[in-house]
């Protein structure tokens, strides 16, 4: 009897299904110009400010999902980014930055969608959680390195703390564990397809955010 086919892990399926949009976002004019050193530190500060709104939505939503069987296992405290973003923004923007911070329209829509799925659809929340945090642990490190070199921030210091995960000493091992959780999600095929679509939607939101920054 021939061996049964081995199903492709869901973590591989979701990564592959969003790879085109991932590449597209990385190649937006704003991101390319920022990482290429063609924009000043103010552009980096504006980008960091937008991330603050996105991660507040993610981490505010996490509070109600801690006991959820689908989303709960993904809510690692060591991933929390809001405190680091706030420290970075205090360094970049100075006192009272919270009162001056304003989301661009795409950021407001992005944060609203995260809040919506956190309230109504835990698996959809996981799609956004995965898209953001695993990206921070991977390509986000390129942003940190570039920002340090371009604008003279201290190594892993104020200004780039968002990209520093002190509670995750082995990012590669952590990402493997995270992907194993994705593979174990109790989702049937139609729900997997919905989560994949939501992950792609997250990349689309991120691209729109960068497009708004390019024209702001």
Secondary structure, DSSP 8 states (H G I E B T S, - for coil): ---------HHHHHHHHTHHHHHHHHTSHHHHHHHTT-S-HHHHHHHHHHHHHHHHHHHHHHGGGTT-TTTGGG--GGG--HHHHHHHHHHHH-TTHHHH----HHHHHHHHHHHHHHHH-HHHHHHHHHHHHHHHHTTHHHHHHHHHHHH---TT-TTSGGG--TT-S-HHHHHHHHHHHHHT----HHHHHHHHHHHHHHHHHHHHHHHHHHH-
